[in-house]
Each structure stands twice: as C-alpha cells, then as structure tokens.
Amino acid sequence: MATTPDRAWEQSRLSWHVKAGNWFMNRLIDTVPHDPQLYTAFSGLFHMTAGPLTLADPRLLSRVLIGPRPGGRPRTTTA
C-alpha cells in the first residue's frame, strides 16, 4: 500500500499513458463502492475468478468513465 511519501513524487515527469492509467484507476476506485455491477466485476477480477479483460466490457467501462452518480444513487440499466 502506498504511503504519503511514496505518492509525493513529481507527477509532471510521468508520460501521458501513465497519467491516464492513474486517472482511470482513481475513477475505478471511486466508482466501485457506488455501483453494484461494477463492484461484482471488480471483485471477480481482484479475486482472480474473472479474466483480466473483465473491465473492458463497454457497459462496465462506461460506468467507470462516467463515475459515480451524485447523491450516491445507484445506476439503473435498461438493457
């Protein structure tokens, strides 16, 4: 687990793809507690019961990119 001094290195030296990966992981971590379907997929990935491309599903990927809904209301799907 990273500590505050570990996270304090200069961010401007990181390339764009590392910054994008960090941004995505931060969004994922912020969104997982608020979205039951995303939580289930992430849990399977974390516990190695799902494949590494689990989060590449466009329905789940869009949930991460959009982020948690204001007020903590769960998302509903129509499909």
C-alpha positions as a Markdown table, in Angstrom:
| # | Residue | x | y | z |
|---|---|---|---|---|
| 1 | Met | 0.0 | 0.0 | 0.0 |
| 2 | Ala | 1.4 | 3.4 | -0.9 |
| 3 | Thr | 2.1 | 5.9 | 1.8 |
| 4 | Thr | 2.0 | 9.6 | 1.5 |
| 5 | Pro | 5.8 | 10.0 | 0.8 |
| 6 | Asp | 5.5 | 7.3 | -2.0 |
| 7 | Arg | 2.7 | 9.3 | -3.6 |
| 8 | Ala | 4.6 | 12.6 | -3.4 |
| 9 | Trp | 7.0 | 12.1 | -6.4 |
| 10 | Glu | 6.7 | 14.6 | -9.1 |
| 11 | Gln | 3.8 | 13.9 | -11.5 |
| 12 | Ser | 4.9 | 16.1 | -14.3 |
| 13 | Arg | 7.6 | 13.6 | -15.3 |
| 14 | Leu | 5.1 | 10.8 | -16.0 |
| 15 | Ser | 4.1 | 10.1 | -19.6 |
| 16 | Trp | 0.6 | 10.7 | -20.7 |
| 17 | His | -0.3 | 7.0 | -20.7 |
| 18 | Val | 0.8 | 6.6 | -17.1 |
| 19 | Lys | -1.2 | 9.6 | -16.1 |
| 20 | Ala | -4.2 | 8.2 | -18.0 |
| 21 | Gly | -3.8 | 4.8 | -16.2 |
| 22 | Asn | -3.6 | 6.6 | -12.9 |
| 23 | Trp | -6.7 | 8.6 | -13.6 |
| 24 | Phe | -8.6 | 5.5 | -14.7 |
| 25 | Met | -7.6 | 3.6 | -11.5 |
| 26 | Asn | -8.6 | 6.6 | -9.3 |
| 27 | Arg | -12.0 | 6.7 | -11.1 |
| 28 | Leu | -12.4 | 2.9 | -10.7 |
| 29 | Ile | -11.7 | 3.0 | -7.0 |
| 30 | Asp | -14.1 | 6.0 | -6.5 |
| 31 | Thr | -16.9 | 4.3 | -8.6 |
| 32 | Val | -16.7 | 0.7 | -7.3 |
| 33 | Pro | -18.4 | 1.3 | -3.9 |
| 34 | His | -21.4 | 3.1 | -5.6 |
| 35 | Asp | -22.1 | 0.6 | -8.4 |
| 36 | Pro | -23.2 | -3.0 | -7.5 |
| 37 | Gln | -22.5 | -4.4 | -11.0 |
| 38 | Leu | -19.1 | -2.8 | -11.2 |
| 39 | Tyr | -18.3 | -4.0 | -7.7 |
| 40 | Thr | -19.2 | -7.6 | -8.6 |
| 41 | Ala | -17.0 | -7.4 | -11.7 |
| 42 | Phe | -14.1 | -5.8 | -9.9 |
| 43 | Ser | -14.4 | -8.3 | -7.0 |
| 44 | Gly | -14.1 | -11.2 | -9.5 |
| 45 | Leu | -11.1 | -9.6 | -11.1 |
| 46 | Phe | -9.5 | -8.9 | -7.7 |
| 47 | His | -10.1 | -12.5 | -6.5 |
| 48 | Met | -8.8 | -13.9 | -9.9 |
| 49 | Thr | -12.1 | -15.6 | -10.6 |
| 50 | Ala | -12.7 | -13.4 | -13.7 |
| 51 | Gly | -10.4 | -12.7 | -16.7 |
| 52 | Pro | -8.2 | -9.7 | -17.0 |
| 53 | Leu | -10.4 | -8.1 | -19.6 |
| 54 | Thr | -13.5 | -8.1 | -17.4 |
| 55 | Leu | -13.5 | -4.3 | -17.0 |
| 56 | Ala | -13.0 | -3.9 | -20.8 |
| 57 | Asp | -16.7 | -4.7 | -21.2 |
| 58 | Pro | -18.1 | -1.4 | -22.7 |
| 59 | Arg | -21.0 | -1.4 | -20.3 |
| 60 | Leu | -18.7 | -1.5 | -17.3 |
| 61 | Leu | -16.0 | 0.7 | -18.9 |
| 62 | Ser | -18.6 | 3.4 | -19.4 |
| 63 | Arg | -19.6 | 3.2 | -15.8 |
| 64 | Val | -16.0 | 4.0 | -14.7 |
| 65 | Leu | -15.6 | 6.8 | -17.2 |
| 66 | Ile | -18.8 | 8.5 | -16.2 |
| 67 | Gly | -18.1 | 7.9 | -12.5 |
| 68 | Pro | -20.4 | 7.6 | -9.5 |
| 69 | Arg | -23.8 | 9.4 | -9.7 |
| 70 | Pro | -24.3 | 12.5 | -7.5 |
| 71 | Gly | -26.0 | 11.7 | -4.2 |
| 72 | Gly | -24.9 | 8.0 | -4.2 |
| 73 | Arg | -28.0 | 6.9 | -6.2 |
| 74 | Pro | -27.3 | 3.6 | -8.0 |
| 75 | Arg | -27.4 | 3.4 | -11.7 |
| 76 | Thr | -30.2 | 1.6 | -13.4 |
| 77 | Thr | -29.8 | -0.2 | -16.7 |
| 78 | Thr | -32.4 | -0.6 | -19.4 |
| 79 | Ala | -30.8 | -3.5 | -21.3 |
